[in-house]
């Protein structure tokens, strides 16, 4: 009977594994994700409007602290849902975009590094981060069950710090466009290598057929 769509699989209790029963949109963790995203958006927009570096940095701080808190709450409340992880990944893009665009507006010498970083973070890293959905995982934090190397580069604690903190901190601190541009380019390269490695893993595609007509008559 194996291979039939919707076949019953004996359910495990691992936190790493996706579980249909626990999936919901509204959890405490997703509410925190929503709140920190709205707060970051408002702070960064206000910062851009008032040309205020402190407000932009507050936006970045709320984004980073909120992103740590929502993940911790999801784990502590045993509500690590795939919906929550997906919304978290998407909200991170909005938070990063408003901060970085605001910062480039504030300091135009940073437009090129910010452009490189946003291409990396908003497209390639987003694709990599959502790749966990191809496997029965509850979040990219457990991607080591699929590929340890990709997890180390992208979603381990040092991997995450390298991907988000390093660029922002050095850009804000040094204001050196060459250094910031170099880091953004190195990150872009790492993400492209990750993407090549991911494609070699051949992410599984859901099997089955939703079309009721034979292929010759469909479409
Ligand atoms: Zn399991």
Boltz pocket constraint, residues with backbone or C-beta under 6 A from the ligand:
constraints:
  - pocket:
      binder: B
      contacts: [[A, 12], [A, 13], [A, 14], [A, 17]]
      max_distance: 6.0
